[in-house]
Amino acid sequence: MTSTQAIIRRKTSGTCMQKVIKLLRVIIPLGIVVILLAVSVAGYLEARYMDRFWVEYQHVEQPSMELIELRQQEYETLNSYAELDADEGLYRIPIQRAMELMVEEAE
């Protein structure tokens, strides 16, 4: 190999390396911009839509006394016998028994 060929070879390899460096100078900042944009969009979407679902995750420490009393009254109404109107022959029966009677009647 002559000295001229060696010089040409060095210049060629240097030119190739310079092209790679120029390409990396474009790709790396572009990648950083894309990553920052993706993080920004994810943050925006979380801030925008997460409050819609937050109610499901909130925990109620203790139900109020009114709610406890209401549930107790509903439970007693659904699970007890009572005379509603004796003249009309209206009686309340437990819901479980009413469902059993409906099934027997349907068969």
Summary of the structure (lengths in Angstrom):
residues: 107
radius of gyration: 39.5
end to end distance: 104.0
largest distance: 125.0
contacts: 185
relative contact order: 0.04
helix: 76%
strand: 7%
